[in-house]
Amino acid sequence: YDVREIEGKMNERGVVMLDSILALAIVMLICLSILPYASFLSTEAIYAKQMLHASEVALIGTSFVAKEDREAGHHVIDSVTYYWHYKPGEICVDFKSVKGDELYCVQANQIMQ
């Protein structure tokens, strides 16, 4: 290698343009490989939150059953409508989650535990 040839391709800090492009390509590759996993984690977090909201709506529904003798109703949380309905011995909540249609049911014996 001729030192004068390499010096001509360096910037004022002594970094060769090829090294900079290679480092940038490696950083981009790492970031792009993490994106699908980050999206998966985001979807799972939203799904867990929606399931928590479904259990809250089931609890709200049981209070309506006990106080007002209602057998069905709905509740909106974060722009998602949760429909609850009561049958003797269980309460179920229907809603559209990020994974599709969901049915979350709680048996009376699960409530008492």
C-alpha positions in Angstrom: 0.0 0.0 0.0 1.1 3.5 -0.8 0.6 5.8 2.2 0.0 8.8 0.0 -2.8 7.0 -1.8 -4.6 6.2 1.5 -4.0 9.7 2.9 -5.7 11.2 -0.1 -8.9 9.2 0.7 -9.0 10.2 4.4 -11.0 13.1 5.8 -9.5 15.7 8.3 -9.9 13.2 11.2 -8.2 10.4 9.5 -11.3 8.3 8.8 -11.5 6.5 5.4 -14.9 6.9 3.7 -15.1 3.1 3.2 -14.8 2.5 6.9 -17.7 4.9 7.6 -19.9 3.3 5.0 -19.2 -0.2 6.4 -19.9 0.9 9.9 -23.2 2.5 8.8 -24.2 -0.6 6.9 -23.6 -2.8 10.0 -25.6 -0.4 12.2 -28.5 -0.5 9.7 -28.4 -4.3 9.5 -28.6 -4.6 13.3 -31.5 -2.1 13.5 -33.4 -3.7 10.7 -33.1 -7.2 12.2 -34.5 -5.9 15.5 -37.6 -4.2 14.0 -39.7 -7.4 13.5 -39.0 -8.5 17.1 -39.9 -5.1 18.4 -43.2 -5.2 16.5 -43.9 -8.6 17.9 -43.3 -7.4 21.4 -45.5 -4.4 20.9 -48.4 -6.6 19.6 -48.0 -8.9 22.6 -48.0 -6.0 25.0 -51.2 -4.5 23.5 -52.8 -8.0 23.6 -52.0 -8.4 27.2 -53.5 -5.0 28.0 -56.7 -5.9 26.1 -57.0 -9.1 28.0 -56.6 -7.1 31.3 -59.4 -4.8 30.1 -61.6 -7.8 29.3 -61.2 -9.0 32.9 -62.0 -5.5 34.2 -65.2 -5.5 32.0 -66.1 -8.9 33.4 -65.8 -7.4 36.9 -67.9 -4.4 35.9 -70.4 -6.8 34.4 -70.7 -8.8 37.6 -71.4 -5.7 39.6 -74.2 -4.8 37.1 -75.6 -8.4 37.5 -75.5 -8.1 41.3 -76.9 -4.6 41.6 -79.2 -4.1 38.6 -80.0 -7.7 37.6 -78.7 -7.0 34.1 -77.6 -9.9 31.9 -75.7 -8.1 29.2 -73.9 -4.8 28.5 -70.9 -3.2 26.9 -68.0 -1.0 27.9 -65.5 1.0 25.8 -61.9 1.2 26.8 -59.2 2.6 24.5 -61.5 2.6 21.5 -62.2 -1.1 21.9 -65.8 -2.1 22.7 -66.1 -5.0 25.1 -69.5 -6.8 25.2 -70.2 -8.8 28.3 -73.0 -11.2 28.9 -74.0 -13.2 31.9 -75.2 -16.8 32.1 -75.7 -18.5 35.5 -72.3 -19.6 36.7 -70.2 -17.6 34.2 -69.7 -14.2 32.6 -68.2 -13.8 29.2 -66.7 -10.8 27.4 -66.5 -10.6 23.5 -64.1 -8.1 21.9 -61.9 -7.6 18.9 -58.2 -7.8 19.9 -55.1 -7.1 17.9 -55.0 -10.9 17.2 -58.7 -11.2 16.1 -62.0 -12.0 17.8 -61.7 -13.0 21.4 -64.0 -14.5 24.0 -62.9 -14.3 27.6 -65.0 -16.2 30.1 -64.8 -16.4 33.9 -66.6 -19.3 35.7 -68.2 -18.6 39.0 -65.9 -21.0 40.8 -62.9 -19.1 39.5 -64.3 -15.9 40.9 -64.7 -17.3 44.4 -61.0 -18.5 44.6 
